[in-house]
Amino acid sequence: MKYSRLIHGLALAHVEVNRKVLADLAVNQPEDFTAYCKIAQDAINGNIPAITENAAPKAKVAKKEAPKAKVAEP
């Protein structure tokens, strides 16, 4: 499958993944990459999955607080 068809199929399937992640999957987890290709091919063939409200949970980013400055006592 060509890259452009893969990206198009994933977009149809409402899968958000960037090319860096796809490249990493292709090298380190070929079974998972194959699954992404199947999802894309199914979407191109008209088998588009329904969107559910909880389909893609948003990742929470922890905010780091700046360290408090120590005050030197006289």
N, C-alpha and C positions, 0 to 999 in steps of 0.2 A: 504494500500500500504506500502510495506517495505521501509525503509529509502534508501537502496541501489538502488531500482528501482526509487524512487523519484529523487534522485540525478542524476542517469543515464538519466532519461527522461528530466530533466531540462537541462542537458548538451547537449542532442540532440536538444533541443529547443533553445539553445544558451542563456539560462537564467543564469546569474551569481548571485548566492545568497549563503551566507554561512549558516552553520547550526545554528548559534546563531540567525540570523534573522528569519530563518524558525521556530525555537522553539518559538521565541517571537510572530510570527504571529499565530502559532498554539494555543497559550494560549490567546492572547489578541485580535486577529482578525481572528477568525475561518473561516469566509467567504472568506477572502483573501487567507488563507492557502488552502482552498478547491479549489480555482481558480488555485493556483500553482500546486496542485495535478492533476487537469484536464489538464493543459498545459503539464505536464510530461506524463500523460497517452496518450494524443493525439500524442505526439512526439514518444512515444514507438510504437504506432499503425501505424506510418508512416506519420502522419499529421504534418510534420515539417514546421514551419513558415519560410518564406523567410527572409533573412537578408537584412535589408536596412541600408544605410549609417548612418542615424540618428536614428537608432533603440534604441541605448543606449547612451544617452548623458552623457558625462563625467562630474562629479561633479567638480566644481571649489573650490579649497581650498584657503582661504584667508590667506595671510602671515601676521603675526604680526611683527611689527617692535619693536626692543628693545627700551625701553624708554631712552631718552637722559638724560645723567647725568647733574645735575645742578652744576654749578661752583660757589663756594662761593666767593663773592666779598670782597676784604679787606676793 
